[in-house]
């Protein structure tokens, strides 16, 4: 079996409002957790308690994600500023 090789260059990654997207998702997970809390007993009786804890885990991991993407965004801005400072003729 021959090894597969790409026939074209990979596209550049899409950049967008990453921090806002992760923050929005984290808020959504936390709101879902809060919305399920009044029905904790029902979830427990029907064996779906993991739904509640999944939402809390999503919110917790989202907080880690916010920390990560804010650091990534700051590093990208520092690198762009350093590149501009090193070569003032480049746009």
C-alpha positions as CSV (number, residue, x, y, z in Angstrom):
1,X,0.0,0.0,0.0
2,X,1.5,3.4,-1.1
3,X,1.7,6.3,1.3
4,X,-0.7,9.0,0.6
5,X,0.7,12.4,-0.2
6,X,-1.2,15.6,-0.6
7,X,-1.5,17.1,-4.1
8,X,-1.9,20.7,-2.9
9,X,-0.8,23.0,-0.1
10,X,-2.9,23.0,3.0
11,X,-4.9,26.2,3.4
12,X,-4.0,28.8,6.1
13,X,-6.0,28.3,9.3
14,X,-9.0,30.5,9.7
15,X,-8.6,33.2,12.3
16,X,-11.6,34.7,13.9
17,X,-12.9,35.9,17.3
18,X,-11.5,32.9,19.1
19,X,-11.6,34.4,22.6
20,X,-15.2,35.5,22.1
21,X,-16.2,32.1,20.7
22,X,-14.6,30.1,23.6
23,X,-16.1,32.6,26.2
24,X,-19.6,32.2,24.6
25,X,-19.3,28.4,24.7
26,X,-18.2,28.5,28.3
27,X,-21.1,30.7,29.3
28,X,-23.5,28.4,27.4
29,X,-22.2,25.3,29.3
30,X,-22.6,27.1,32.6
31,X,-26.1,28.2,31.8
32,X,-27.1,24.7,30.8
33,X,-25.6,23.5,34.2
34,X,-27.7,26.1,36.1
35,X,-30.8,25.2,34.1
36,X,-30.5,21.5,35.0
37,X,-30.0,22.1,38.7
38,X,-33.7,22.4,39.6
39,X,-34.3,19.0,38.0
40,X,-31.4,17.3,39.8
41,X,-33.7,14.7,41.4
42,X,-35.3,13.8,38.2
43,X,-32.0,13.3,36.5
44,X,-30.8,11.2,39.4
45,X,-34.0,9.0,39.3
46,X,-33.7,8.4,35.6
47,X,-30.0,7.7,35.5
48,X,-29.1,10.9,33.6
49,X,-27.2,12.6,36.3
50,X,-24.1,12.6,34.1
51,X,-25.8,15.3,32.0
52,X,-25.6,17.8,34.8
53,X,-21.9,17.0,35.5
54,X,-21.1,17.1,31.8
55,X,-22.3,20.7,31.6
56,X,-20.3,21.6,34.7
57,X,-17.2,19.9,33.2
58,X,-17.8,21.8,29.9
59,X,-17.9,25.1,31.9
60,X,-14.7,24.2,33.8
61,X,-12.8,23.2,30.7
62,X,-14.1,26.3,29.0
63,X,-12.4,28.4,31.7
64,X,-9.1,26.6,30.9
65,X,-9.8,27.3,27.2
66,X,-10.4,31.0,27.8
67,X,-7.1,31.2,29.7
68,X,-5.3,29.4,26.8
69,X,-6.7,31.3,23.9
70,X,-6.2,34.7,25.6
71,X,-2.5,33.7,26.0
72,X,-2.3,32.6,22.4
73,X,-3.9,35.8,21.2
74,X,-1.5,37.9,23.2
75,X,1.5,35.9,21.9
76,X,0.3,36.3,18.3
77,X,0.0,40.1,18.8
78,X,3.5,40.2,20.3
79,X,4.9,38.3,17.4
80,X,3.2,40.6,14.9
81,X,4.4,43.7,16.7
82,X,8.0,42.3,16.8
83,X,7.9,41.4,13.1
84,X,6.7,45.0,12.3
85,X,9.3,46.5,14.5
86,X,12.1,44.4,12.9
87,X,10.9,45.3,9.3
88,X,9.2,48.7,9.2
89,X,8.9,48.5,5.4
90,X,6.6,45.4,5.5
91,X,2.8,45.9,5.5
